[in-house]
């Protein structure tokens, strides 16, 4: 059983994530990069016919231009998605898919009110800062955007890839066009959310959790949790017997 709270050299730490989740993030990162780069090359034919089939193809010793295109297909349709699925499976298995944990990660009207209150607090319009739980409103909206993007990418990509690799027409022309549009929209949502995630991570206020992630420790200083996720801090410390203060 992993301790949610531990003390090291007199300093209290709270478990933010299990180190195995970082392994899942690594699979996700590699899969997303491969899928994104190869997807751009497929979207922009110059990349498909010149960069991959030309320069990269020659570096890899590919014998023909068509082989370069096949490489892109393997990266985009098979290798990248499989790595991402492995990463998602690891993260879901580590976090669990309990209904309460899913609800905790989804935005509600309260999160919108909390976000407005936080903005007003920054401008000195209110005196009380909202008490965030494990996730703050921005994190919840980011998770929702990623879920929508991945769903659009997954469903449309699966159908389009099935047609492509089986060389049969499963979709009508209108439905195929719709799936292509949904795939582009999903890619835009997902790969817009990705740099936002990195931006949040490198903000100085989030360095304690970034260091914990990079070192795969999983624990962050209790004072950081108290400052950024006070409701979660009170919940964890209350169960630990440390009170909510």
N, C-alpha and C positions, 0 to 999 in steps of 0.2 A: 504493500500500500504506500503510495507516494504521499509524503507530508505536504499539506497545503501551506503550512507556515513553518519556517525553521529559523534558528538563530545561529549566526556565525560571527565569532569574535565580538559578541555583544550587539550585533546589528541584526535586525529582524528582516526576513525576506519572505515574500508571498509568491507561491507558484502561479505563474502566468500561463505557461504552456509546457507541455511535455517535450523533452528533447527530440523524441521520435517525430514530432510534427515538423521539425526543421529538415529532417530527411525527406518528408513529403513535400516540403517547399522546394527542396533542391530538384526533385523530379519534376515538379510543376514548372520551375524556372527554366530548366533545360528544354522541356517539352514545348513551353510557350515560345521560347526564342527560336527554336527550329521551325515551329509551325508558322510563326509570324514572318520570318525571313523568307521561307519558301512560299508562303501565301502571297507576299508582296511580289515575288518573282513571277508567280502564276498570274496575278492580277495585271501586272505591267509586263506585257509580252517582251519588252526589251530585256528585262532581267532574265526571263525564261530562256530566250534564244541567244543572248549575248553573254551575260555574266555566268550563269550556271553551265550552259552548254558550251560556251566558249572558253573563257579564262579558267574558271573553276574546273570545268570538265577536263581541260588539258592538264591542270595540276594534279588531278586525281587519276589521270591516265585513261579517261573515258574514250572509247574508240569512235563514238559518233555523236552527233548533236541530239539524236533521239534518246540516247542513253542519258544525257544530261537532263532531259526532260523527265525521264523515268526516275532519276535521282530525286528531283523535286517532288514528284508524286509520292515516292516512298516517304520522304521527310514530312510532307504536309498531310498525307492521308493516313499514314500508318504509324511511323516511328514517333512523331511529335504527339499525336493524340494518345498513343499507348502510354508514353511517359507521363502525360498529364493525368490519365486515368489512374495510373499507379500512385501518383502523388495525391490525388483526391481520395483514393481508397485508404491510403495511410492516414491522412488527416481526419477523415470521417471516422475511421476505426479508433483513432486515438482520442478524438473528442466525444464520440458517441453521437447517435442520431435520436436522442430522446426528444419528445415533443416539447418539453420545457426549454431545452437548450436551443432548439430551432426557433421557438417563440422569442427567446432572449435575444437572438441575433437579428430579428426582423424589425424594421421601423414601425412605429405606431404614431398616433396623433400626439401622444405625450412627448415623443422625441422631437417633433416639430416645435412644440411649445418650449421644451428644454433648450433647443437650439436658439430660438428667439430670445429666451431669457439669458443665455450665455452671451449673445451679441450685445444685449442691453447692459449686461454686467460690465462688459469690456468698455462700453461707452459711458459708464457711470450712471445709467438710468435706473438700475436696481442695485440693491446692496447684497443680495444673496445669489450665489452661484449655484446652478442646478446640481443635484447629486446624481452622478452617472453610476450605472452598474458596471458590469464587466465590459460592456461596449458603450461608447458614446454615440450620439446621433449620427455624426459623420461616418463612423465606422459601419453603422447599420445600413445607411444608404449606400455605402460602397459595397457592402456584402450583397445587397439587393441588386445593384447594377451588375456585379460580377455573375450572380446567379442567372439573371435575365440574359446577359451576353453569352454565357456558357450554354444555356438551354437553346438559344437560337442557333449558336454554332454547332452544338451537338446534333440536334434534330435535322437541320438542313444539311450539315456536312455528311451525316450518315447516309441520307438518301442520295445525295449527289455522288458520294464516293461509291456507293453500292452500284449505281448505274454505270459509273465510269469503269470500275474494275471488273464487273460482270459483263460489260459491253452489251447491256440490254436496256430497253426503254421502259422504266417503271413509271415514270412521270409523264404527264402530258406537257405540251410546250408551255402552257400558262402556269401550271404548277411548278415546272422546272424553273421558270423565270422568277416565280415567287420565292422558291427555296434559295435561289441565287441572291436575291435581294435581302432575304432574311439573314443569309450567311454574311453578307457585307455589313449589314446593320449590327449583327452580333459581334463581328470582328471589331467594328468601330467602338462599340460600347466597352468590350472587354479590354481592348488594347489602349483605350483612353483611361480606363480605371487603373491599369497596371502602373503607369508612371506616377499617378496620384498616390498609390500605395507606397512607392519608393520615396516620394516627396515627404509624406507623413513620417516615414521611418528616419529620415536624416534631419528632421527638425531638432534643434538642440534640446527642446523639452522632452523629446522622446528617446534621447540617447541611452538612458538606463535600460529601457526595454530592448533597444537595438543591440547594445552590448551583450545583453543576456541571450538574444537570438543568435548573434554571430558566434558566441562562445558555447551555444547549445546548453546553457545552464538551466533555463526554464524559470528561474527565480528572479524577481525584480525587487528592489528595495521597498519596504513597506511604506516609507514616506512618499515614494513616487505614486504608489497605488492610492494612498490616502488623498493625495493632491489631485489626481486625475480621475479616479474612479472611487469616490468616497463611499457610495452605497455598497459597492463590492467589498471595499476594505472593511466596512462595518459588519457585513455579513460573514466574511471569513474570520475576522478577529473575534466576532461574537460567538461563532461555533467553536473557535479555539479556546474561548474562555478569556480572551484578552479585552473584552468590552468593545464598545464602538467608538471610543474617544481617540 
